[in-house]
Structures are given as C-alpha cells and as structure tokens.
Amino acid sequence: MATRKVTPKKVSAPEPQQPAEPNPEALAAVKADAMQDGDVVKVVTWRGHTLTVPSSPDEWPVDVQEAMEDNRLVRGLRGMLGAGQWERLREAEPGMKVKDLGDLTKEIMRQAYGSSVGES
C-alpha cells in the first residue's frame, strides 16, 4: 500500500477592512432631515456611519453631561445620539468594544465641537 503525502494549505489572516468613506448623498440627506425637524445639529461621520449630535455641548441633556463627566461612555453616547441612532450603530457594529466608544467620543468632540475630550 502506497502512502500519499498531503501538504496542508496555508491559511492567511483576513485583510483588515478600511472604514467606508461617507456617502455624500447620504450625508446631505441627514443634514436636510435634521434641518427639516427644526433641530440644530452637527453631523459626524465615524467608520462610514453618519451621525447627528446636538450643535453644542450646551444643548446636551444634563444626564449626558453627568455621564460624560463620570466616564460613563455608553450612557453618555446613547443620550447624545438618541436611542434610535444608538441602536442602529450597535446593530451595524456588533463587535464594538469600549475602546471604540472612546474613539467615537473623540471623533464627535473633534468633528462637532472642534475640541478633544477633556478640553474645556
């Protein structure tokens, strides 16, 4: 009986995915919807997601400010984004980690308010 030599196949790690660029039409639609509702908001993009936040930290609900001061990022972001946006983001990013929340918070502060977390 002859034996046959089997060479195992090499398995390569999947390539990391780059965040999608925001769609200009979708971004314009989000801005238009926000203006129709009469809300003054800032539009932020993160990992290809288009999100709206209050136009100024002065417009945050007090609960959001308290959560952010206490480093309760989930509660703060959920309050800032609103339940609907928060749920859509969680569904679109099921593997989101706490470090991702920090990154999202930094991007909101940079894009919407021109500052970084911790600046006054």
DAWOQUI-V77272 format. One record per residue. N is the residue number from 1. RES is the residue in one small letter. SS is DSSP state (H for helix, E for strand, L for the rest). Layout:
{{N | RES | SS} {N | RES | SS}}
This chain:
{{1 | m | L} {2 | a | L} {3 | t | L} {4 | r | L} {5 | k | L} {6 | v | L} {7 | t | L} {8 | p | L} {9 | k | L} {10 | k | L} {11 | v | L} {12 | s | L} {13 | a | L} {14 | p | L} {15 | e | L} {16 | p | L} {17 | q | L} {18 | q | L} {19 | p | L} {20 | a | L} {21 | e | L} {22 | p | L} {23 | n | L} {24 | p | H} {25 | e | H} {26 | a | H} {27 | l | H} {28 | a | H} {29 | a | H} {30 | v | H} {31 | k | H} {32 | a | H} {33 | d | H} {34 | a | H} {35 | m | H} {36 | q | H} {37 | d | L} {38 | g | L} {39 | d | L} {40 | v | L} {41 | v | E} {42 | k | E} {43 | v | E} {44 | v | E} {45 | t | E} {46 | w | E} {47 | r | L} {48 | g | L} {49 | h | E} {50 | t | E} {51 | l | E} {52 | t | E} {53 | v | E} {54 | p | E} {55 | s | L} {56 | s | L} {57 | p | H} {58 | d | H} {59 | e | H} {60 | w | L} {61 | p | L} {62 | v | H} {63 | d | H} {64 | v | H} {65 | q | H} {66 | e | H} {67 | a | H} {68 | m | H} {69 | e | H} {70 | d | L} {71 | n | L} {72 | r | L} {73 | l | H} {74 | v | H} {75 | r | H} {76 | g | H} {77 | l | H} {78 | r | H} {79 | g | H} {80 | m | H} {81 | l | H} {82 | g | L} {83 | a | H} {84 | g | H} {85 | q | H} {86 | w | H} {87 | e | H} {88 | r | H} {89 | l | H} {90 | r | H} {91 | e | H} {92 | a | H} {93 | e | L} {94 | p | L} {95 | g | L} {96 | m | L} {97 | k | L} {98 | v | H} {99 | k | H} {100 | d | H} {101 | l | H} {102 | g | H} {103 | d | H} {104 | l | H} {105 | t | H} {106 | k | H} {107 | e | H} {108 | i | H} {109 | m | H} {110 | r | H} {111 | q | H} {112 | a | H} {113 | y | H} {114 | g | L} {115 | s | L} {116 | s | L} {117 | v | L} {118 | g | L} {119 | e | L} {120 | s | L}}
